[in-house]
Each structure stands twice: as C-alpha cells, then as structure tokens.
Amino acid sequence: MIVTDTDGLLLLFDPATRGPLDPTSGKAVTDVQKRVQFYVANLHARKEGIIIPTPVLAELAILAGQLARLITPSCATRACLI
C-alpha cells in the first residue's frame, strides 16, 4: 500500500499533467503516464491500494475545480484507491 500526494493523484487521473523534472538532468521525465499505469497495474496485481489523504482530495478540488467532480465518482470504481 502506498500514500500519494496531489501530484501523484493528478498524474493518475489527468493524462495531460506534465511529469516531474529529473533532478540530475533537469529535463522532463519521459513516459510518465506509462510509468503511472504500470505502477498502478502492479499494485492492483498484488491487491494493494493507494491511500489518498483527505488534504490531497481537498487540494485537488481547489486546483481542479470542475475536474474534481469528474474524478470523485471514478475513485469509487477503482478498487486500488482507498
């Protein structure tokens, strides 16, 4: 089981979200969505979950506005989200 922050949650739900910068090269990390999907698939295969703290959901609601209304129902359909 892992705990995610707002950046991780945005990467999970919004494919248009830019990934982080590599601290050694200063360039954007490549294939971010593929990496996130792979990680979630591995968690799902091991029947592990992702904990989303309430402050993260609150921050997402503030940052995402309308998007938050779309994300909230999909949280209920993803078995790996707690």
C-alpha positions as a printed NumPy array, in Angstrom:
array([[  0.   ,   0.   ,   0.   ],
       [  1.212,   3.495,  -0.822],
       [  0.138,   7.017,   0.038],
       [  0.002,   9.571,  -2.754],
       [  0.247,  13.335,  -2.819],
       [ -1.592,  15.753,  -5.087],
       [  0.992,  15.488,  -7.865],
       [  0.675,  11.703,  -7.899],
       [ -3.097,  11.876,  -7.962],
       [ -3.105,  14.341, -10.858],
       [ -0.773,  12.066, -12.805],
       [ -3.156,   9.19 , -12.141],
       [ -6.31 ,  10.955, -13.323],
       [ -5.222,  13.569, -15.86 ],
       [ -3.123,  12.332, -18.788],
       [ -2.32 ,  15.926, -19.754],
       [ -0.47 ,  16.524, -16.472],
       [  3.221,  17.133, -17.05 ],
       [  5.555,  14.879, -15.161],
       [  8.336,  15.943, -12.817],
       [ 11.793,  17.066, -13.829],
       [ 14.706,  14.678, -13.469],
       [ 16.887,  16.264, -10.78 ],
       [ 20.126,  15.112, -12.436],
       [ 19.416,  16.301, -15.986],
       [ 16.803,  18.994, -15.383],
       [ 14.74 ,  17.523, -18.228],
       [ 11.182,  16.237, -18.015],
       [ 10.805,  12.575, -17.053],
       [  9.702,  10.595, -20.113],
       [  6.731,   8.233, -20.455],
       [  5.138,   9.448, -17.223],
       [  1.662,   8.079, -17.999],
       [  3.062,   4.671, -18.947],
       [  5.047,   4.587, -15.705],
       [  1.987,   5.516, -13.636],
       [ -0.169,   2.91 , -15.386],
       [  2.498,   0.246, -14.875],
       [  2.811,   1.109, -11.183],
       [ -0.953,   1.026, -10.622],
       [ -1.248,  -2.269, -12.529],
       [  1.43 ,  -3.789, -10.282],
       [ -0.345,  -2.545,  -7.162],
       [ -3.608,  -3.956,  -8.458],
       [ -1.999,  -7.332,  -9.244],
       [ -0.674,  -7.504,  -5.68 ],
       [ -4.084,  -6.394,  -4.368],
       [ -2.53 ,  -3.376,  -2.733],
       [ -4.185,   0.002,  -2.516],
       [ -3.39 ,   3.666,  -2.875],
       [ -4.275,   5.806,   0.124],
       [ -5.417,   9.318,  -0.734],
       [ -5.307,  11.573,   2.334],
       [ -8.228,  13.962,   2.773],
       [ -5.999,  17.072,   2.391],
       [ -4.925,  15.758,  -1.023],
       [ -8.559,  15.439,  -2.126],
       [ -9.257,  18.943,  -0.811],
       [ -6.275,  20.394,  -2.661],
       [ -7.337,  18.599,  -5.831],
       [-10.839,  20.047,  -5.513],
       [ -9.38 ,  23.548,  -5.222],
       [ -6.888,  23.105,  -8.067],
       [ -9.105,  21.153, -10.41 ],
       [-12.497,  22.776,  -9.892],
       [-14.792,  21.107, -12.422],
       [-12.358,  18.216, -12.912],
       [-12.766,  17.236,  -9.259],
       [-16.439,  16.459,  -9.869],
       [-15.428,  14.047, -12.612],
       [-12.643,  12.434, -10.595],
       [-14.624,  11.763,  -7.419],
       [-17.03 ,   9.209,  -8.993],
       [-14.157,   7.39 , -10.705],
       [-12.42 ,   6.978,  -7.335],
       [-15.276,   4.739,  -6.256],
       [-14.829,   2.474,  -9.279],
       [-11.1  ,   1.918,  -8.856],
       [-10.543,  -0.924,  -6.459],
       [ -6.983,   0.122,  -5.659],
       [ -7.978,   3.532,  -4.297],
       [ -8.792,   3.919,  -0.616]])
